[in-house]
Amino acid sequence: MKIATWNINSVRLRLETVLAFLQQADIDVLCLQETKTQDLHFPAEAFAAAGWPHQAIRGEKSYNGVAIIARQPLAKIDHMEWTGKSDCRHIWAMTNDGIGIHNFYVPAGGDIPDIETNPKFAHKLQFIDEMTSHFSANQPKAEILVGDLNIAPLASDVWSSKQLLKIISHTPVETDGLKRLIADGGWHDAVRAYFGDDQKLYSWWSYRARDWAASDRGRRLDHIWVSHDLADKVAHAEIHRDWRAVDKPSDHVPISLTL
């Protein structure tokens, strides 16, 4: 199975781009975040016609939204509400092979890393804490967790750890929280393990950069984790950097993992 995750920043706006990626990368299961559309407007028919007819979608108008689209049937589709909000940040489904897939879009957290003055940052930290509590109590088995988690946990996940320590997505309280979620929650960071701890890995580059490729000030905000029983099944991982250079790109690129 080849699974990919991609914060697409509007699936309707970038439908042709997504369809091209599915075909070129030969993806079996694609998890999308920030679909930014209500379920009735999700381009389900276009994906089905292209060969991905099995879909689990959960969206809202203009914001958030997650989806799992697959070649093979999906079962037991479900979701959880996190931090008491119904904001379409999680969906779960089981593949035909009996692998459970969690697709998450963790809150970005705003601009100021202070829970007293920035409710968005407090929301983000609470979200990660709830994920940690949940998976600590329900250790994953035969499961994959993917998504835009909006945290770059290691120094090798950002262009400059020193300069980003006070910038949301790489502050110590966030990176410590995500590492705790991995350790206590029973997960294996499959992409990082595949490439090793030292290699620079990015999946996001800001729209603000005049030349994103030349400056290369990226962050690894998108993740694919597997439960420990699947760790030795990982055959390949890839960050599809070229998709940042397409016409009207998302600021994120897809990441794929082959089991």
C-alpha positions in Angstrom: 0.0 0.0 0.0 1.2 3.5 -0.9 -0.3 6.2 1.3 0.1 9.9 0.9 -0.8 13.0 2.9 -1.3 16.5 1.6 -2.6 19.8 2.9 -4.0 20.9 -0.4 -5.4 24.4 0.7 -8.7 24.0 -1.2 -9.4 20.7 -3.0 -11.8 22.3 -5.5 -9.2 25.0 -6.5 -6.5 22.4 -7.0 -8.5 19.4 -8.2 -6.5 18.9 -11.4 -3.3 19.1 -9.5 -4.4 16.4 -7.0 -5.6 14.1 -9.8 -2.3 14.5 -11.6 -0.4 13.6 -8.4 -2.5 10.5 -7.8 -1.7 9.2 -11.2 1.9 10.1 -11.4 2.8 8.9 -7.9 0.6 5.8 -8.2 -1.1 6.5 -4.8 -3.5 3.9 -3.2 -4.7 6.1 -0.4 -4.6 9.9 -0.2 -5.3 11.9 2.9 -6.1 15.6 2.3 -6.3 18.4 4.8 -7.7 21.9 4.4 -10.2 20.8 1.8 -12.2 23.9 2.5 -15.5 22.7 1.2 -18.8 21.3 2.5 -19.3 17.6 1.8 -22.0 18.3 -0.9 -19.4 20.3 -2.9 -16.5 17.8 -2.5 -15.4 16.7 -6.0 -16.3 13.0 -5.2 -17.4 12.2 -8.8 -14.1 13.4 -10.3 -12.0 11.3 -7.9 -14.3 8.3 -8.6 -14.0 8.7 -12.3 -10.2 8.8 -12.0 -10.1 5.5 -10.1 -10.4 6.5 -6.5 -14.1 5.9 -5.8 -13.9 5.1 -2.1 -14.0 8.2 0.0 -14.4 9.4 3.6 -15.0 13.1 3.7 -15.7 15.6 6.4 -15.7 19.3 5.5 -17.1 22.7 6.1 -17.4 25.9 4.1 -14.1 27.8 3.6 -12.1 26.4 6.5 -10.4 23.1 7.6 -11.8 19.9 6.2 -10.3 16.4 5.9 -10.7 13.6 3.4 -9.5 10.1 2.7 -9.8 8.8 -0.9 -8.8 5.3 -1.9 -8.8 2.8 -4.7 -10.0 0.0 -2.5 -13.0 0.0 -0.1 -13.0 1.9 3.2 -14.9 0.7 6.2 -15.9 1.8 9.7 -15.6 5.5 8.8 -15.7 7.6 11.9 -14.3 10.8 13.5 -13.7 12.4 16.9 -14.4 15.9 18.1 -11.3 17.4 19.7 -11.2 20.2 22.4 -15.0 20.3 22.3 -15.2 21.7 18.7 -16.9 20.4 15.6 -14.4 21.9 13.2 -13.6 19.0 10.8 -10.0 18.3 11.9 -10.1 14.5 12.1 -11.4 11.5 10.2 -10.7 7.8 10.5 -11.3 4.8 8.2 -10.2 1.2 7.8 -8.7 0.0 4.5 -9.5 -3.3 2.8 -6.3 -4.7 4.3 -7.4 -4.0 7.9 -5.2 -0.9 8.4 -6.8 1.9 10.3 -6.0 5.5 9.1 -6.2 8.6 11.2 -6.1 11.8 9.2 -5.6 15.0 11.3 -5.4 18.7 10.7 -4.0 20.2 13.9 -4.7 23.9 14.5 -1.9 26.2 13.3 -2.0 28.2 16.5 -1.9 31.8 15.3 1.1 34.1 15.5 1.9 34.7 19.2 3.2 31.7 21.3 1.4 32.7 24.5 -1.6 30.9 25.7 -2.7 33.9 27.8 -2.9 36.4 25.0 -3.5 34.0 22.0 -6.5 31.6 22.3 -5.5 29.9 19.0 -2.2 28.8 20.6 -4.0 27.5 23.7 -6.3 25.6 21.4 -3.4 24.0 19.6 -1.7 22.9 22.7 -4.9 21.5 24.1 -5.5 19.6 20.9 -2.1 17.9 21.1 -2.6 17.1 24.8 -5.9 15.4 24.0 -4.4 13.4 21.2 -1.7 12.3 23.6 -4.2 11.3 26.3 -6.3 9.4 23.8 -3.6 7.4 22.2 -1.8 6.7 25.5 -5.0 5.1 26.6 -5.7 3.4 23.3 -2.4 2.2 22.0 -2.5 1.9 18.2 -2.1 -1.4 16.4 -2.2 -1.8 12.6 -2.8 1.9 12.3 -1.3 4.9 10.5 -1.6 8.5 11.6 -1.1 11.2 8.9 -1.7 14.8 8.5 -0.7 18.4 8.8 0.2 18.5 12.4 1.6 22.0 12.2 4.7 21.2 14.3 8.2 20.7 13.1 9.7 18.7 16.0 13.4 18.4 15.3 16.1 20.9 14.4 16.5 19.0 11.1 12.8 19.7 10.4 13.3 23.5 10.0 15.7 25.7 8.0 17.1 27.3 11.2 16.1 26.0 14.7 17.9 28.9 16.4 15.8 31.5 14.5 12.5 29.6 14.9 12.6 28.7 18.6 10.1 31.6 19.3 8.1 31.0 16.1 4.9 28.9 16.3 5.4 25.4 14.9 8.9 25.1 16.5 8.6 26.5 20.0 9.8 24.1 22.7 6.4 23.6 24.2 5.1 22.4 20.9 8.0 20.2 19.9 8.1 18.7 23.3 4.4 18.0 23.1 4.6 16.3 19.7 7.6 14.2 20.8 5.5 13.1 23.9 2.6 12.3 21.6 4.8 10.0 19.5 6.4 8.3 22.5 3.5 8.0 24.9 0.9 7.5 22.1 2.6 4.4 20.7 3.7 5.9 17.3 6.7 5.5 15.1 7.7 8.6 13.0 8.1 6.6 9.8 9.3 9.3 7.5 11.9 10.7 9.8 13.1 7.2 10.6 13.4 6.4 6.9 15.7 9.4 6.2 17.5 9.5 9.5 17.6 12.2 12.2 20.1 14.5 10.5 18.8 15.0 7.0 16.9 18.3 6.5 13.3 17.5 5.6 10.7 20.1 4.7 7.1 19.8 3.5 6.0 23.5 3.7 7.4 26.7 2.3 5.7 30.1 3.0 3.8 31.9 0.2 5.6 35.0 1.5 9.0 34.0 0.1 9.8 35.7 -3.2 11.6 32.6 -4.4 10.8 29.7 -2.1 13.2 27.3 -3.8 16.2 29.6 -3.7 15.7 30.7 0.0 14.6 27.1 0.9 13.3 28.2 4.3 11.0 25.3 4.9 9.6 23.3 7.7 8.4 19.7 8.1 4.8 20.2 9.3 3.3 17.2 7.6 3.8 13.7 9.0 3.2 10.0 8.5 3.5 7.8 11.6 2.8 4.1 11.9 2.0 1.9 14.9 5.1 0.0 16.1 3.8 -3.3 14.6 4.0 -1.7 11.2 7.4 -0.1 11.6 9.3 -2.9 9.9 6.9 -2.9 7.0 8.0 0.5 5.7 9.6 0.1 2.3 10.0 3.7 1.1 9.2 7.3 2.0 9.2 10.4 -0.2 8.7 14.1 0.1 7.4 15.3 -3.3 9.1 18.7 -3.4 8.4 19.3 -7.1 4.7 19.8 -6.3 5.5 23.1 -4.7 6.6 24.4 -8.1 3.4 23.7 -10.0 1.0 26.4 -11.2 -1.1 27.8 -8.3 0.5 25.4 -5.7 -0.4 24.7 -2.1 2.2 25.9 0.3 2.5 22.2 1.4 3.7 19.3 -0.7 2.6 15.7 -0.5 4.5 13.1 1.5 4.1 9.4 0.7 4.9 6.1 2.4 5.0 2.7 0.9 4.2 -0.3 3.2 
